[in-house]
Amino acid sequence: MSTRDAVIVTAKRTPVGVGKPGKGILSGIHSVDLSTVPIRAILDESGIDPALIDDVIWGCVSQVGEQSCNIGRNAALASGLPESVPGTTIDRQCGSSQQAIHFAAAALVSGQADVVVAGGVEVMSRTPMFSNIEGGDGPFGPLMKARYPNLVPQGVSAEMIAAKWGLNRTELDSLAVESHARAAQAEDDGLFAREIVGVETRDGLATTDQGIRRGTNLAKLATLPTPFKEDGVVSAGNASQISDGSAALLMMTSERALSLGITPIARVHSTAVIGDDPILMLTAPIPATRGVLQRSGLDMEDIGVFEVNEAFASVVGAWLKETGANPDLVNPRGGAMSLGHPLGASGARIATTLLHHMQDNGIKYGLQTMCEGGGMANATIFELL
């Protein structure tokens, strides 16, 4: 290690709630207030002086209403951080808080910062998806529409991916069944206990993920409609859930960790972000995985665990076919189909789960990647320390 490696000291998340008004366990909590839960938790666990934090880099996709006006700064202030601690909010669609980790690592390695909080939030029950693009002529503009006249919704892209890679309904539903089974088993085994911070709600303390559906099976999933294509293969059952949640990581240079007497969990070994076809849209994790491996000097065989965001089962299915990864090593504690997908928080949520899994099992290298709106993907390799 160098003195300026970007290391993760601690990572925490809230339980993930169903993103439905009045029904989700977190739906009564403002996005700013929910953001304070993991931020305070990582500070409490690390015991560092909050005045040491150089920046808060916060992911959030629907930056409107309760999530507008730079929620990263608002979350820092609401968390009780000194006024000297700045905050910023970024949107790389579903990869926003994974990108926050990348930006934090870049700031640490380059000498622009010594201590950074990276994470994100999305409370979709209070700020619905697409509420930030209502009105006007939409987000694309005439020139982009001229270049890409055939842009489609993500669900249609998921159907196109399934067709291109020859993934049938049973294959996709099987991935969903496995996701719920793994998440339920992880919960039963107490594997989420160290990463989840309980949230006080109007109904009491929420400590477990709400979206896990025990007993999910192929027969049940086969009855669900395919809204994006008649006689298609993509259903609500083999797609990610609309969710509420927040997650945060405390990152610093290896030198600062040493001076504070803190033993880090892992370091950010390598990062990559790449663009791909905006019509297929969700395929970029494939080249992003290749890119981060090439940048790292590692091979697929060196990676002991993979997290591939389950935006749709077809995304994971195509990634598996292209990379040849061992399915047993992919999303071992479940993914977005079972745990949920609070957009701006998902990258940090996945990183938190991945890092705890690596710790629990002594896994040296872990890789996470996720598809993003507009045809992009981030990929990150963490190295256990």
Secondary structure, DSSP 4 states (H G I P E B T S, - for coil): --TT-EEEEEEEEPPPEE-STTTSTTTTS-HHHHHHHHHHHHHHHH---GGG--EEEEE-S--SGGG-S-HHHHHHHHTT--TT--EEEE--GGGHHHHHHHHHHHHHHHTS-SEEEEEEEEETTTS-TTGGG-STT-SSHHHHHHH-TT---HHHHHHHHHHHTT--HHHHHHHHHHHHHHHHHHHHTTTTTTTB--EEETTEEE-S-S---TT--HHHHHTS--TTSTT-S--GGGBPPBEEEEEEEEEEEHHHHHHTT---SEEEEEEEEEE--TTT-S-THHHHHHHHHHHHT--GGG-SEEEE--SBHHHHHHHHHHH---GGGBSTT--TTTT-B-GGGHHHHHHHHHHHHHHHHT-SEEEEEEEETTTEEEEEEEEE-
